[in-house]
């Protein structure tokens, strides 16, 4: 491993990101003297490497340390979202990188929302949608043909579930069913039952279901979807 050139690669990455050194220092918490010209051949400790990767998770640590491989981790680029489910008044971001997570690896939506900053499968780049917290693959056919199993939905976590549901919109939801977590993408409508919500599928063969609001363990607003087409 050649730590002597790590700082030179950091400067390359700063140029690649089109940010200033000041932006880099502010985001990483490193001191300004870290990239002084007379210190560029100095080694970089593991602590500093960890701070840099935490601030820029898309940066490939192997490239940073050794110069091998690509500068950034695998990122899927999409020109547009297949479906934009955001609210009309939400501001759109010109460009953002969204982490794609594996729900099964986290054993459910609740632990993912608590620890989701740790290990995404990869990152997705897509312009022109509101800010998202993450993305997951769809499973099941309850929203078919609007969404099919394997598609990707991009979401924004909802912290105050009781007061922040927009009825008629699409959500990624986790429900407690007899101690087991049930995760699905559903429309949420008003229920005629007190303190309940109605889960509605796009697929006409899936029945509507009223559930107690208190059974909802985690909730996220679906902002957009990406259709994954497999070619055999």
Beta strands, then each sheet from edge to edge (+ up, - down):
strand 1: 75-78
strand 2: 83-84
strand 3: 96-101
strand 4: 122-126
strand 5: 134-137
strand 6: 152-157
strand 7: 169-177
strand 8: 180-190
strand 9: 196-200
strand 10: 209-212
strand 11: 216-226
sheet 1: 1+ 4+ 3- 5- 6+ 11- 2+
sheet 2: 1+ 4+ 3- 5- 6+ 11- 7+ 8- 9+ 10-
end
